[in-house]
């Protein structure tokens, strides 16, 4: 109680003390030294022994996630807006193909992009995808990854074949599919948050809680992937593409995990993973260009081998897939801690 006095005095429930103790490194084994079966039992005694708090001194805490229909309808509507903006822009461009000049089409694209960005900003400010501590530099890396999803494969193809030797042809299907997947991402994050909170309130030991949360995280990722893949296929089909959206799917899972961690107060791991994917994507054409210098030919061989095996899309698929896998392993450990589920946003 002496070492954690501030925590005990601020806490409005034993659960908050348990999460705080865990965040400070206390485990059930440590609690056994204080003659308690687990951290939850120790937190209950600390809460009971803390002197009565003066009236009005307790900090208001949002209610646990629950069936707030009005709130869910609000953030669901916001989550649909980015995809709607991109879909409307793509539809307008298809309908007016041949009727609008280059300048008018560029204005439509810029307007649609601005509306989609505004809608995405509104969506990420409410609901299960809201990051209470901000996302740091993740937005800058996300812009790079989205730009590479649209232009990267054409860039890789031109560089590997001896270019670049002309304008890069855009592939907007991944962007359309990813923006449409914002709504499923919000619902999968909501599912994980609600179920994890229920596990937390029903658990009596930290190991029990962690063992119950890890399958929930995997289920949320699988559910999101099951919603993302059809949207990517439909977007590719609607825009006349014939590619397999492996790289876009890997990018979507990477974005989902990074935002899920940020929404639970852990933005740094997602930022690092996004930055690592950006570095790999930037390194691929740089290595090919560097390999054209005398004596540096071996630098380009890994990229040429990767493109020969899987096409230009293998580069972003490898970059985003490896980053997403690493982030999933980290999230399975970080989000299995009770302290990751006591942030105020979980009631959104």
RAQUIVEN-V508092 format. One record per residue. RES is the residue in three letters. OMEGA is omega in degrees with one decimal (999 if undefined). NEAR is the number of other C-alpha atoms within 10 Angstrom. D_CENTER is the distance of its C-alpha to the mean C-alpha in whole Angstrom. Layout:
# RAQUIVEN-V508092
res;omega;near;d_center
RES;OMEGA;NEAR;D_CENTER
RES;OMEGA;NEAR;D_CENTER
This chain:
# RAQUIVEN-V508092
res;omega;near;d_center
UNK;179.1;14;37
UNK;-177.5;6;38
UNK;-175.9;7;35
UNK;-175.7;13;33
UNK;-178.3;11;35
UNK;179.1;10;33
UNK;-178.3;17;30
UNK;-177.8;25;33
UNK;-179.5;18;34
UNK;-172.5;15;31
UNK;176.8;19;30
UNK;177.5;16;30
UNK;175.1;14;30
UNK;-179.8;20;30
UNK;179.4;21;27
UNK;176.8;23;26
UNK;179.7;25;28
UNK;179.2;29;27
UNK;178.6;22;23
UNK;176.9;21;25
UNK;178.9;22;27
UNK;178.6;19;24
UNK;177.7;14;23
UNK;174.3;11;26
UNK;179.2;8;26
UNK;179.3;15;29
UNK;177.1;18;29
UNK;177.1;18;31
UNK;176.0;13;33
UNK;179.5;15;33
UNK;179.7;18;34
UNK;177.5;14;37
UNK;177.1;10;39
UNK;175.8;11;39
UNK;174.1;11;40
UNK;-174.6;16;37
UNK;180.0;16;36
UNK;-178.4;22;32
UNK;-179.5;27;30
UNK;178.4;25;30
UNK;177.2;20;34
UNK;179.7;22;34
UNK;178.7;24;32
UNK;178.9;16;34
UNK;177.6;14;37
UNK;179.1;20;36
UNK;-179.7;23;35
UNK;-178.1;13;38
UNK;179.7;11;40
UNK;179.8;14;39
UNK;-179.0;10;41
UNK;-179.1;9;41
UNK;176.8;12;39
UNK;-179.4;7;41
UNK;177.7;6;40
UNK;-178.0;7;37
UNK;-178.2;9;36
UNK;178.5;12;33
UNK;-179.5;9;30
UNK;-179.7;9;28
UNK;179.4;14;25
UNK;176.8;12;23
UNK;177.5;11;24
UNK;-179.5;17;22
UNK;-178.0;19;20
UNK;-175.2;16;22
UNK;176.1;9;23
UNK;-172.1;10;24
UNK;-177.9;8;24
UNK;179.5;9;25
UNK;-179.8;15;21
UNK;178.0;19;19
UNK;-179.5;12;21
UNK;-177.6;13;20
UNK;174.3;22;17
UNK;177.8;20;17
UNK;178.5;13;19
UNK;-179.1;23;17
UNK;178.9;29;14
UNK;-173.2;20;17
UNK;180.0;23;18
UNK;178.1;29;16
UNK;178.9;23;17
UNK;179.1;18;20
UNK;179.0;24;21
UNK;-179.9;26;20
UNK;178.9;20;22
UNK;178.5;13;25
UNK;179.2;21;25
UNK;178.5;20;25
UNK;178.9;14;28
UNK;179.2;15;30
UNK;179.3;18;30
UNK;-177.8;12;31
UNK;-175.4;10;33
UNK;-179.3;11;35
UNK;-177.7;11;35
UNK;-179.7;10;38
UNK;-179.4;10;39
UNK;176.0;13;37
UNK;-178.8;10;38
UNK;-179.9;10;35
UNK;-179.9;9;35
UNK;178.6;12;34
UNK;177.2;18;31
UNK;178.7;13;30
UNK;177.4;11;30
UNK;-179.5;17;29
UNK;-179.1;17;26
UNK;178.9;13;25
UNK;178.6;14;26
UNK;178.7;21;23
UNK;178.9;16;20
UNK;178.1;14;21
UNK;178.9;18;21
UNK;178.7;21;18
UNK;178.5;17;16
UNK;178.6;14;18
UNK;179.1;21;17
UNK;178.2;20;13
UNK;177.4;15;14
UNK;-178.8;17;16
UNK;-177.4;25;13
UNK;177.8;19;11
UNK;-179.8;16;14
UNK;171.9;21;15
UNK;-173.5;26;14
UNK;-178.6;30;11
UNK;-179.4;29;8
UNK;177.9;24;11
UNK;-174.9;22;10
UNK;-177.8;18;14
UNK;-178.3;12;14
UNK;-178.0;14;13
UNK;176.9;20;10
UNK;-178.1;12;13
UNK;-177.1;15;13
UNK;-179.4;22;10
UNK;179.3;12;11
UNK;179.2;12;14
UNK;178.5;19;12
UNK;178.2;18;10
UNK;177.8;12;14
UNK;-176.3;17;15
UNK;178.0;25;13
UNK;177.4;18;13
UNK;179.5;15;17
UNK;176.7;20;17
UNK;-179.0;23;16
UNK;-173.2;19;19
UNK;-169.1;17;22
UNK;-177.0;25;21
UNK;177.8;22;23
UNK;177.4;20;26
UNK;-179.9;22;26
UNK;-178.9;27;26
UNK;-179.0;18;28
UNK;-178.4;18;31
UNK;-179.0;18;30
UNK;-178.2;20;31
UNK;175.7;12;34
UNK;-179.5;11;36
UNK;7.8;12;34
UNK;-174.4;16;32
UNK;177.2;10;35
UNK;178.9;8;34
UNK;179.1;10;31
UNK;178.1;16;28
UNK;-177.3;12;28
UNK;174.9;15;24
UNK;-171.9;20;22
UNK;-176.3;19;21
UNK;178.3;26;20
UNK;-179.9;24;16
UNK;178.8;21;15
UNK;-179.9;24;17
UNK;-178.4;26;15
UNK;178.6;26;12
UNK;176.3;27;13
UNK;-178.1;25;15
UNK;178.6;25;12
UNK;-179.6;27;10
UNK;174.4;24;13
UNK;178.2;19;12
UNK;179.2;30;8
UNK;-179.3;28;10
UNK;177.0;21;13
UNK;176.0;25;11
UNK;177.6;25;9
UNK;177.4;23;13
UNK;-179.1;18;15
UNK;-178.0;22;13
UNK;-178.8;27;14
UNK;-177.6;20;17
UNK;178.4;17;18
UNK;178.6;25;17
UNK;176.9;21;19
UNK;176.1;16;22
UNK;-178.3;19;22
UNK;-178.6;24;22
UNK;-179.3;12;25
UNK;-177.7;11;27
UNK;177.3;15;27
UNK;178.6;15;30
UNK;-177.7;18;28
UNK;178.5;21;25
UNK;178.2;16;25
UNK;179.6;14;26
UNK;-180.0;21;23
UNK;179.5;21;20
UNK;179.0;13;22
UNK;-175.4;17;21
UNK;-176.9;26;17
UNK;175.0;18;17
UNK;177.4;14;18
UNK;178.0;19;16
UNK;179.0;25;12
UNK;178.5;15;14
UNK;179.0;15;15
UNK;179.3;22;12
UNK;179.7;21;10
UNK;177.9;14;14
UNK;179.3;16;14
UNK;179.9;23;11
UNK;178.1;21;12
UNK;176.0;13;16
UNK;-175.7;17;15
UNK;-174.8;25;13
UNK;177.5;20;16
UNK;179.1;14;19
UNK;177.9;22;17
UNK;178.2;26;17
UNK;179.9;18;21
UNK;178.3;15;22
UNK;179.3;23;21
UNK;178.8;22;22
UNK;-178.2;13;25
UNK;-178.9;13;26
UNK;173.6;15;26
UNK;179.4;11;28
UNK;178.9;15;26
UNK;-175.2;9;27
UNK;175.0;11;24
UNK;-170.7;13;22
UNK;-179.8;23;18
UNK;-178.0;19;17
UNK;178.4;20;15
UNK;177.2;27;14
UNK;177.1;23;12
UNK;177.9;23;11
UNK;178.8;27;9
UNK;178.1;28;8
UNK;177.9;25;7
UNK;177.2;26;6
UNK;-177.6;23;3
UNK;-179.0;25;3
UNK;179.7;25;4
UNK;-179.1;26;3
UNK;178.3;26;3
UNK;176.7;28;5
UNK;178.9;26;7
UNK;179.5;24;7
UNK;177.3;27;9
UNK;173.8;25;11
UNK;-177.6;22;12
UNK;-176.0;22;11
UNK;-172.7;22;9
UNK;-179.4;16;12
UNK;178.3;19;10
UNK;178.2;29;7
UNK;179.2;23;10
UNK;180.0;17;12
UNK;177.9;25;10
UNK;179.1;28;10
UNK;179.1;20;13
UNK;177.6;17;14
UNK;176.9;27;13
UNK;-178.5;21;15
UNK;179.5;13;18
UNK;-179.8;17;19
UNK;178.5;22;19
UNK;-176.9;18;21
UNK;-175.0;14;23
UNK;178.3;23;24
UNK;179.1;22;26
UNK;178.6;15;27
UNK;178.7;19;29
UNK;179.3;24;30
UNK;178.4;19;32
UNK;-179.8;16;33
UNK;177.4;16;35
UNK;178.4;14;37
UNK;-178.5;10;39
UNK;177.6;7;42
UNK;-178.1;9;41
UNK;-179.0;14;37
UNK;-179.4;14;37
UNK;-179.2;13;35
UNK;-175.5;18;32
UNK;-174.2;19;32
UNK;179.0;14;32
UNK;-179.6;13;29
UNK;178.3;22;27
UNK;179.6;18;30
UNK;179.8;11;30
UNK;179.8;16;27
UNK;178.3;17;27
UNK;-177.7;12;30
UNK;-173.5;10;29
UNK;-178.7;11;26
UNK;-179.0;14;26
UNK;-179.5;22;24
UNK;179.2;22;21
UNK;-179.3;20;21
UNK;177.0;25;20
UNK;178.2;27;17
UNK;178.6;22;16
UNK;-177.5;19;18
UNK;-176.7;24;16
UNK;-179.9;30;12
UNK;178.9;23;13
UNK;178.7;17;15
UNK;179.2;24;12
UNK;179.3;25;9
UNK;177.3;16;12
UNK;179.8;14;13
UNK;177.0;21;10
UNK;177.9;21;10
UNK;178.2;10;14
UNK;-178.1;15;13
UNK;179.8;22;11
UNK;176.2;18;14
UNK;-175.1;12;16
UNK;-177.0;18;14
UNK;173.5;20;13
UNK;176.5;24;17
UNK;-177.8;19;18
UNK;-176.7;27;20
UNK;178.8;21;19
UNK;-174.5;20;15
UNK;179.8;21;16
UNK;179.6;19;19
UNK;-177.5;16;17
UNK;-175.1;15;19
UNK;-174.3;23;16
UNK;176.5;24;16
UNK;-175.8;20;19
UNK;999;20;17
